[in-house]
Amino acid sequence: MAHRKTSAPKRGSLGVRPRKRASEFIPTIKSWPNINVNNPLLLGFLGYKVGMTHVIVIDDRPGSPTEGREIFIPVTIVEVPPMIPIALRVYGANGYGGLRVMQDVWIEPPEELEIWRRISTYRPTSNIDDRIDIIKNNIGSIKRVSLVLASNVKNAGGLDKKTPDIVEICVGGGNMDERVNYAINLLGKHVTVDQVFQAGQFVDVISITKGKGFQGVVKRFGVKELPRWHKHRKGSRRIGSRSPTVGALSEVPQPGQMGFHRRTEYNKRIVMIGEDGYTITPAGGFPHYGVVKSRWLMLWGSIPGVPKRPIVLRWPIRPPTWRPKAAPQVIYISLGGKTAG
């Protein structure tokens, strides 16, 4: 059987199949962590990617070769305008190992949200008190408590839209009775990011990657282009015969959609959380975004997506063994003008 004379390792991963476009700009959250904290709190928050810059911090990672010294790190800025819970939803067991919705309560949202832009048929629950009493009387059957939150996008500096983004966030910590009371008391109130996360901790970032359209196997899977020879007329940057006929799973790289996939990056550390966006906005603003005007947080490293894209921040589902006690000391933040790519 003919084969290549040079090594050809397997290309691509079956763990991210199917490689198709995400259904929505706002990523779905498929699972939530079980955190061990005394007081109930939200396990996630919605933000918007702003751009990247660099800072100089004191390395506080134990065992690092540069521990205690100044290091240069790239960071990503995420603007996190306040969110308003507009609905409470509780889940119970469905008898098949899954969850089902037991009750939900939808309140009258503030006019500033303009919720009708997102849900044209929005109707608040008419008998809210009765629904809440039913929830409290069935605490023992509740398996999960969630809040539906709407992001007040008009407070964000770089977003030129009025339609609010809606996401369902699970409530964790404490016992089930405390979670229900916490969620009920939070309905209709403004929630800020510092009520959910603290500077220095790790978070998971869930977002939609940058779309690149229909691409070939060389760019999509990193297939190596072989040297040109006399049979190159059959095609360059093509893999040739790839698989059996329809009905069998093909693990061979194929051209197709690249980018605009839902992806999760685990354990991104929060370097800073701030309120004044002008303290981190570079000269001329961030490319393709502008000026940060509401609350923001700074993440160590890069995250998927393009500027202005919704980013879901979640408590880490597989946290590292090292739990930082505080945020790293920031010595310098680059505010030089960024060149738009």
C-alpha positions as CSV (number, residue, x, y, z in Angstrom):
1,M,0.0,0.0,0.0
2,A,1.4,3.4,-1.0
3,H,2.1,5.8,1.8
4,R,3.9,9.1,2.4
5,K,7.7,9.0,3.0
6,T,7.4,11.7,5.6
7,S,5.4,11.7,8.9
8,A,1.8,12.8,8.7
9,P,0.2,13.1,12.1
10,K,-3.5,13.1,12.6
11,R,-5.0,16.5,11.9
12,G,-7.8,18.1,13.8
13,S,-9.9,17.0,16.8
14,L,-13.1,15.0,16.9
15,G,-13.9,16.7,20.2
16,V,-15.1,19.8,18.5
17,R,-17.2,18.2,15.8
18,P,-19.4,19.3,14.1
19,R,-17.4,22.3,13.0
20,K,-20.5,24.4,12.2
21,R,-21.6,27.9,12.8
22,A,-23.0,28.8,16.3
23,S,-26.7,29.3,16.4
24,E,-26.5,32.6,18.2
25,F,-24.1,35.3,19.1
26,I,-24.7,34.8,22.8
27,P,-23.2,31.4,23.7
28,T,-25.2,28.9,25.6
29,I,-24.0,27.6,29.0
30,K,-24.2,23.8,29.1
31,S,-23.0,23.1,32.6
32,W,-22.5,24.9,35.9
33,P,-19.9,24.3,38.7
34,N,-20.7,23.3,42.3
35,I,-19.0,25.9,44.4
36,N,-18.4,25.7,48.1
37,V,-19.2,29.1,49.4
38,N,-21.4,30.1,52.4
39,N,-23.5,32.8,50.7
40,P,-25.5,32.3,47.5
41,L,-24.4,34.2,44.4
42,L,-24.6,34.2,40.6
43,L,-22.3,31.8,38.9
44,G,-21.8,33.9,35.7
45,F,-22.0,37.3,34.1
46,L,-22.2,38.7,30.6
47,G,-19.6,41.1,29.2
48,Y,-18.4,42.4,25.9
49,K,-14.9,42.0,24.5
50,V,-13.1,45.4,24.1
51,G,-9.6,44.6,23.0
52,M,-6.1,43.8,24.2
53,T,-3.2,45.8,25.8
54,H,-0.3,44.9,28.0
55,V,0.6,45.5,31.6
56,I,3.5,44.9,34.0
57,V,2.7,43.0,37.2
58,I,4.5,41.4,40.1
59,D,4.4,37.7,39.5
60,D,2.7,36.1,42.5
61,R,2.5,32.5,41.1
62,P,4.2,30.2,43.6
63,G,7.1,28.2,42.1
64,S,7.4,30.4,39.0
65,P,10.9,31.2,37.9
66,T,9.9,34.9,38.0
67,E,8.1,34.8,41.3
68,G,8.3,38.2,43.0
69,R,9.6,40.0,40.0
70,E,8.1,42.3,37.4
71,I,6.8,40.5,34.3
72,F,5.2,41.7,31.1
73,I,1.8,40.1,30.3
74,P,-0.8,40.5,27.6
75,V,-4.3,41.2,28.9
76,T,-7.8,41.5,27.4
77,I,-10.3,44.1,28.5
78,V,-14.0,43.1,28.9
79,E,-16.6,45.7,29.5
80,V,-19.3,44.5,31.9
81,P,-22.2,46.9,32.1
82,P,-24.7,46.2,34.9
83,M,-27.4,43.5,34.4
84,I,-31.0,43.4,35.6
85,P,-32.7,40.1,36.6
86,I,-36.1,40.0,34.9
87,A,-37.1,36.4,35.6
88,L,-36.7,33.7,38.2
89,R,-36.7,30.0,37.1
90,V,-36.5,26.9,39.2
91,Y,-35.9,23.4,38.0
92,G,-36.8,20.0,39.3
93,A,-36.0,16.4,38.3
94,N,-37.8,15.1,35.2
95,G,-37.6,11.4,36.2
96,Y,-35.0,10.6,33.5
97,G,-31.9,11.9,35.1
98,G,-32.4,15.4,33.7
99,L,-34.1,18.7,34.7
100,R,-37.5,20.3,33.9
101,V,-38.8,23.7,34.6
102,M,-41.1,23.7,37.7
103,Q,-42.0,27.4,37.9
104,D,-40.8,30.7,36.5
105,V,-41.7,34.3,37.4
106,W,-41.3,37.1,34.9
107,I,-41.4,40.7,36.3
108,E,-42.2,44.0,34.7
109,P,-38.7,45.1,33.5
110,P,-37.5,48.7,33.8
111,E,-38.3,50.9,30.8
112,E,-34.6,51.7,30.3
113,L,-34.0,48.1,29.1
114,E,-36.5,48.4,26.2
115,I,-37.0,44.7,26.5
116,W,-39.5,44.7,23.7
117,R,-36.6,45.1,21.3
118,R,-35.4,41.6,22.2
119,I,-38.8,39.9,23.1
120,S,-41.6,41.5,21.2
121,T,-44.2,39.3,22.9
122,Y,-42.9,39.8,26.4
123,R,-45.6,39.6,29.1
124,P,-44.9,39.7,32.8
125,T,-46.4,37.1,35.1
126,S,-49.8,38.2,36.4
127,N,-49.9,36.3,39.7
128,I,-46.3,36.8,40.9
129,D,-47.0,36.4,44.6
130,D,-48.8,33.1,44.1
131,R,-46.0,31.8,41.9
132,I,-43.4,32.7,44.6
133,D,-45.5,31.0,47.3
134,I,-45.6,27.8,45.2
135,I,-41.8,28.0,44.8
136,K,-41.2,28.4,48.5
137,N,-43.6,25.6,49.4
138,N,-41.7,23.2,47.1
139,I,-38.1,23.9,48.2
140,G,-37.4,20.2,48.7
141,S,-38.2,19.4,45.0
142,I,-36.0,22.1,43.5
143,K,-32.7,21.0,41.9
144,R,-31.6,24.3,40.4
145,V,-32.3,28.0,40.7
146,S,-31.6,30.3,37.9
147,L,-32.1,34.0,37.0
148,V,-32.7,35.4,33.6
149,L,-30.7,38.6,33.3
150,A,-30.8,41.4,30.7
151,S,-27.7,43.4,30.0
152,N,-28.1,47.2,29.9
153,V,-26.1,47.6,26.7
154,K,-26.8,51.3,26.5
155,N,-24.4,51.9,29.4
156,A,-21.5,50.3,27.4
157,G,-19.2,52.7,25.6
158,G,-18.4,50.8,22.4
159,L,-21.7,49.2,21.6
160,D,-23.9,51.1,19.2
161,K,-27.1,49.1,19.8
162,K,-30.1,49.4,22.1
163,T,-31.4,45.8,22.1
164,P,-30.6,44.1,25.4
165,D,-28.8,40.7,25.5
166,I,-30.5,38.1,27.7
167,V,-28.8,35.2,29.4
168,E,-29.8,32.6,32.0
169,I,-27.4,32.4,35.0
170,C,-27.5,29.7,37.7
171,V,-27.4,30.6,41.4
172,G,-24.9,28.7,43.5
173,G,-23.6,28.7,47.0
174,G,-25.5,28.3,50.3
175,N,-28.4,25.9,50.6
176,M,-31.5,25.7,48.3
177,D,-33.6,27.9,50.6
178,E,-31.0,30.6,50.7
179,R,-30.6,30.5,46.9
180,V,-34.4,30.9,46.3
181,N,-34.6,33.9,48.7
182,Y,-31.5,35.4,47.2
183,A,-32.9,35.2,43.7
184,I,-36.3,36.6,44.7
185,N,-34.7,39.6,46.4
186,L,-32.5,40.2,43.4
187,L,-35.4,40.5,40.8
188,G,-35.5,44.0,39.2
189,K,-32.3,45.2,40.9
190,H,-29.0,46.2,39.2
191,V,-26.3,43.5,39.5
192,T,-22.7,44.5,39.0
193,V,-19.7,42.3,38.2
194,D,-18.1,42.8,41.6
195,Q,-21.1,41.1,43.2
196,V,-20.2,37.9,41.2
197,F,-16.4,37.9,40.8
198,Q,-13.3,39.2,42.7
199,A,-10.0,40.4,41.2
200,G,-7.4,37.6,41.3
201,Q,-9.7,34.7,40.9
202,F,-10.0,32.4,37.9
203,V,-13.0,32.3,35.5
204,D,-14.1,30.3,32.4
205,V,-14.7,32.3,29.2
206,I,-17.4,31.1,26.9
207,S,-17.7,33.0,23.5
208,I,-18.1,32.6,19.8
209,T,-14.9,32.7,17.8
210,K,-14.1,35.0,14.9
211,G,-15.8,33.7,11.7
212,K,-13.6,33.0,8.7
213,G,-16.1,31.5,6.3
214,F,-15.6,28.5,4.0
215,Q,-11.9,27.4,4.1
216,G,-9.8,24.6,2.7
217,V,-8.0,21.9,4.6
218,V,-4.6,23.7,4.7
219,K,-6.0,26.6,6.7
220,R,-8.8,24.7,8.5
221,F,-6.8,21.7,9.7
222,G,-3.1,22.7,9.1
223,V,-2.6,20.0,6.5
224,K,1.0,20.2,5.1
225,E,1.2,21.1,1.4
226,L,3.5,18.6,-0.3
227,P,6.3,19.6,-2.7
228,R,5.2,20.2,-6.3
229,W,5.9,17.5,-8.8
230,H,4.7,16.3,-12.2
231,K,1.3,15.2,-10.9
232,H,0.6,18.5,-9.3
233,R,-1.8,19.2,-12.1
234,K,-4.3,17.2,-10.1
235,G,-4.5,20.0,-7.6
236,S,-2.6,22.0,-5.1
237,R,-3.5,22.2,-1.4
238,R,-5.9,19.3,-1.8
239,I,-6.0,16.0,0.1
240,G,-7.3,13.8,-2.8
241,S,-9.2,10.6,-1.8
242,R,-10.6,11.1,1.7
243,S,-13.1,8.5,2.8
244,P,-15.6,5.8,2.0
245,T,-19.0,6.8,0.7
246,V,-21.8,8.4,2.6
247,G,-22.7,6.6,5.9
248,A,-19.2,6.4,7.4
249,L,-17.6,8.9,9.7
250,S,-14.7,10.6,7.9
251,E,-11.9,11.6,10.2
252,V,-9.9,12.9,7.2
253,P,-9.7,16.8,7.0
254,Q,-12.3,18.3,4.7
255,P,-13.0,21.9,3.6
256,G,-15.9,23.7,5.2
257,Q,-16.9,26.3,7.8
258,M,-14.1,27.7,9.9
259,G,-14.7,30.0,12.8
260,F,-17.8,31.3,14.4
261,H,-17.8,28.3,16.8
262,R,-18.8,28.2,20.4
263,R,-15.7,27.6,22.5
264,T,-14.8,27.6,26.2
265,E,-11.4,28.6,27.6
266,Y,-10.8,27.5,31.1
267,N,-9.2,29.3,34.0
268,K,-8.5,32.8,32.8
269,R,-7.4,34.9,35.7
270,I,-8.9,38.3,36.5
271,V,-6.1,40.8,36.9
272,M,-8.2,43.9,37.7
273,I,-11.8,45.0,38.1
274,G,-12.6,48.7,37.8
275,E,-15.4,51.3,37.3
276,D,-13.7,54.1,35.4
277,G,-13.1,53.0,31.9
278,Y,-10.9,56.0,31.0
279,T,-8.2,54.6,33.3
280,I,-7.5,51.7,30.8
281,T,-8.7,53.2,27.5
282,P,-5.7,53.9,25.3
283,A,-5.1,57.1,23.3
284,G,-7.6,57.2,20.4
285,G,-9.7,54.4,22.0
286,F,-9.6,50.6,21.3
287,P,-9.7,49.7,17.6
288,H,-13.1,48.6,16.4
289,Y,-14.6,49.4,19.9
290,G,-13.9,52.9,21.2
291,V,-14.0,54.1,24.8
292,V,-14.9,52.0,27.8
293,K,-17.6,53.9,29.8
294,S,-18.9,51.4,32.3
295,R,-17.4,48.8,34.6
296,W,-14.7,46.6,33.2
297,L,-12.5,43.7,34.1
298,M,-9.0,42.7,32.8
299,L,-8.3,39.1,32.0
300,W,-4.8,37.5,31.8
301,G,-4.1,36.5,28.2
302,S,-6.4,36.4,25.1
303,I,-10.0,35.2,24.7
304,P,-12.0,34.0,21.6
305,G,-14.1,36.4,19.6
306,V,-13.9,39.9,18.0
307,P,-14.5,43.3,19.7
308,K,-18.1,44.0,20.7
309,R,-18.9,40.2,20.9
310,P,-20.8,39.0,24.0
311,I,-18.7,37.0,26.4
312,V,-20.0,34.8,29.2
313,L,-17.8,34.6,32.3
314,R,-18.5,31.6,34.5
315,W,-17.1,30.4,37.8
316,P,-14.4,27.8,36.9
317,I,-15.8,24.3,36.5
318,R,-12.4,22.7,36.8
319,P,-10.3,25.2,38.9
320,P,-6.6,24.8,39.4
321,T,-5.2,23.6,42.7
322,W,-3.7,27.0,43.4
323,R,-6.3,29.5,44.6
324,P,-4.9,33.1,44.6
325,K,-5.7,35.0,47.8
326,A,-5.5,38.4,46.0
327,A,-5.0,40.0,42.7
328,P,-1.5,40.5,41.3
329,Q,0.0,43.9,41.9
330,V,-0.2,46.0,38.7
331,I,2.8,48.3,38.1
332,Y,2.0,49.7,34.7
333,I,-0.8,49.7,32.2
334,S,-0.1,50.5,28.5
335,L,-2.2,53.4,27.3
336,G,-0.4,54.0,24.0
337,G,-2.5,54.1,20.8
338,K,-3.4,50.8,19.3
339,T,-3.1,50.3,15.6
340,A,-6.3,49.0,14.0
341,G,-5.7,45.8,12.1
